[in-house]
Structure formats: structure tokens, C-alpha cells
Amino acid sequence: MANWDLFREMESMTRDMDHLLRGFGRGGSLEPSFAAVFGGRGYPRINLREDDENFYLEALLPGIDASTLDMTVLKNTLTIAGERSNGADQQVTWHRRERGTGRFLRTVDLPADIEVDETKADYRDGVLSVVLPKAAAAKPKRVEIKAN
């Protein structure tokens, strides 16, 4: 388990704020209804785990059309973006609306660099599953200890 790092958290928060404010005045990077529900952070909800060879990320994206999803990977950073339809074409009266709609963006810093070209992603039943192979330098290596 990785230790909590104040500076990494501050960098992540700064990046999230940059993404949130990037389009300010042009509609922003999040639709108001998504920002109200998630505050620009924490959507989609993710699980991230690792073994010696890979990182495994699962993002919960129920009700999202796969054609609206976009994922980019660079060194040790993964970004997921997409859009949930707001049903604006429907002439209905809403009594309660707790599920966010509109555009979303989530950037995740991984604990080590990955092999970008070998990354694989699959979207099934509202779950985006991503396998991110660790870069060779990030994999543990067994070192032989010689006794004198």
C-alpha cells in the first residue's frame, strides 16, 4: 500500500482545479449538474490495485454510452472523460434528480510509470476495466545477495 503524500495530493488537487476551470466562460469542463453532484472530483468512482506486473483500474460508469468515453494515458497519468445524456430532449417534469449528467473528466496519478502502448481497456455492464502494464523500471527486480 502506498504512503499518503501531501505534495502528490496538492498536485492532484491543482490539476483537478485546472481541468475544472479550463473552459470557464465557455461552459467549463463540467456541466453544472455534474459539478453540483460531484463537485468536480470523484467521478467516476474508481478502484485501483496492482500486482508485480500491472495496475488494474475499474471505473464505475453506469448509464454512460461507450461512444462518449475517452481515455488517455501518459507516463503515470490516466485520464477518463465522457458524457452522460441529460435527457433534455424529453418533455418531462423532474421531481428529484440525483444522478449527475453532462460532461465529466477524472485524472488519476498512478504510483509508477506504465507501458502506454500495452494498456488495454474494456467497457462492460457500466464498468470500465483498464489493465496498465508497469514500465520495466517500475517492476520489482530480485537482486542476488552474495555471501563473502
C-alpha positions as CSV (number, residue, x, y, z in Angstrom):
1,M,0.0,0.0,0.0
2,A,1.4,3.4,-1.0
3,N,2.0,6.1,1.7
4,W,0.0,9.2,1.6
5,D,2.0,12.1,0.0
6,L,0.9,15.7,0.7
7,F,2.7,17.1,-2.3
8,R,1.1,14.5,-4.7
9,E,-2.3,15.3,-3.2
10,M,-1.7,19.0,-3.8
11,E,-0.6,18.4,-7.4
12,S,-3.7,16.3,-8.0
13,M,-5.9,19.0,-6.5
14,T,-4.2,21.7,-8.6
15,R,-4.7,19.6,-11.8
16,D,-8.3,18.9,-10.9
17,M,-8.9,22.7,-10.4
18,D,-7.1,23.4,-13.7
19,H,-9.4,21.0,-15.5
20,L,-12.5,22.3,-13.8
21,L,-11.7,26.0,-14.7
22,R,-10.1,25.4,-18.1
23,G,-13.2,26.4,-20.0
24,F,-14.5,28.9,-17.5
25,G,-16.6,31.4,-19.5
26,R,-17.1,28.9,-22.3
27,G,-19.3,26.4,-20.4
28,G,-16.5,25.0,-18.2
29,S,-15.2,21.4,-18.3
30,L,-18.2,20.1,-16.3
31,E,-21.9,20.7,-16.8
32,P,-23.4,22.4,-13.8
33,S,-25.5,19.4,-12.8
34,F,-22.4,17.2,-12.6
35,A,-20.4,19.8,-10.7
36,A,-23.2,20.2,-8.2
37,V,-23.4,16.4,-7.5
38,F,-19.7,15.6,-7.6
39,G,-18.0,19.0,-7.0
40,G,-15.7,18.3,-9.9
41,R,-13.9,15.5,-8.0
42,G,-14.5,11.8,-7.5
43,Y,-16.5,10.9,-10.7
44,P,-16.3,8.3,-11.9
45,R,-15.6,6.3,-8.7
46,I,-12.6,4.0,-9.2
47,N,-10.8,1.1,-7.7
48,L,-7.1,0.9,-8.3
49,R,-4.9,-2.1,-7.4
50,E,-1.6,-3.6,-8.5
51,D,0.5,-6.7,-8.7
52,D,4.1,-7.1,-9.7
53,E,3.3,-6.7,-13.4
54,N,0.3,-4.4,-13.8
55,F,-2.0,-1.8,-12.3
56,Y,-5.7,-2.6,-12.6
57,L,-8.3,0.2,-12.6
58,E,-12.0,-0.2,-12.6
59,A,-14.2,2.9,-13.1
60,L,-17.9,2.8,-12.3
61,L,-19.8,4.4,-15.2
62,P,-23.4,3.2,-15.1
63,G,-25.7,4.6,-17.8
64,I,-22.8,6.0,-19.9
65,D,-22.8,5.4,-23.6
66,A,-19.4,3.8,-24.5
67,S,-19.2,6.1,-27.6
68,T,-18.9,9.1,-25.3
69,L,-15.9,7.7,-23.4
70,D,-12.4,8.9,-24.0
71,M,-9.3,7.7,-22.2
72,T,-5.7,8.9,-22.4
73,V,-2.6,7.6,-20.8
74,L,0.8,9.4,-20.4
75,K,3.7,8.0,-18.2
76,N,2.0,7.6,-14.9
77,T,-1.3,9.5,-15.5
78,L,-4.6,8.2,-16.8
79,T,-7.5,10.5,-17.7
80,I,-11.1,9.4,-18.3
81,A,-13.6,11.7,-19.9
82,G,-17.1,11.2,-21.1
83,E,-20.7,12.4,-21.1
84,R,-23.9,11.2,-19.6
85,S,-27.0,12.3,-21.5
86,N,-29.2,14.7,-19.6
87,G,-32.4,13.7,-21.3
88,A,-33.1,17.3,-22.3
89,D,-35.0,16.1,-25.4
90,Q,-37.6,14.6,-23.1
91,Q,-40.6,16.8,-22.2
92,V,-40.9,15.7,-18.5
93,T,-41.2,17.3,-15.1
94,W,-38.4,16.2,-12.8
95,H,-39.3,15.7,-9.1
96,R,-35.8,14.5,-8.0
97,R,-32.6,14.3,-10.0
98,E,-29.6,13.0,-8.0
99,R,-27.7,11.4,-10.9
100,G,-25.2,13.8,-12.5
101,T,-25.5,14.5,-16.2
102,G,-23.3,16.2,-18.7
103,R,-19.5,16.0,-19.3
104,F,-17.0,14.6,-16.8
105,L,-13.3,14.3,-16.5
106,R,-11.2,12.4,-14.0
107,T,-7.4,12.2,-13.9
108,V,-5.7,9.5,-11.8
109,D,-2.0,9.6,-10.9
110,L,-0.5,6.1,-10.8
111,P,2.3,5.2,-8.3
112,A,4.7,4.4,-11.2
113,D,5.2,4.8,-15.0
114,I,3.4,2.4,-17.3
115,E,3.8,0.9,-20.8
116,V,1.3,3.2,-22.6
117,D,1.3,1.1,-25.8
118,E,0.4,-2.1,-24.0
119,T,-2.5,-0.6,-22.0
120,K,-5.9,-2.3,-22.5
121,A,-9.4,-1.2,-21.7
122,D,-12.8,-2.9,-21.8
123,Y,-16.2,-1.4,-21.0
124,R,-18.9,-3.8,-20.0
125,D,-22.1,-3.5,-17.8
126,G,-21.3,0.1,-16.8
127,V,-17.7,-0.8,-15.6
128,L,-14.6,0.4,-17.4
129,S,-11.8,-2.1,-16.7
130,V,-8.2,-1.0,-17.6
131,V,-5.0,-3.0,-17.4
132,L,-2.0,-0.8,-17.2
133,P,1.3,-2.8,-17.5
134,K,4.1,-1.3,-15.4
135,A,7.2,0.1,-17.2
136,A,10.2,-2.1,-16.8
137,A,11.9,0.3,-14.4
138,A,8.8,0.2,-12.2
139,K,8.8,-3.6,-11.8
140,P,10.5,-5.1,-8.8
141,K,13.7,-7.0,-9.6
142,R,15.2,-9.7,-7.5
143,V,18.8,-9.0,-6.5
144,E,21.1,-11.8,-5.7
145,I,22.9,-11.4,-2.4
146,K,26.4,-12.8,-2.3
147,A,27.8,-14.0,0.9
148,N,31.5,-13.4,1.5
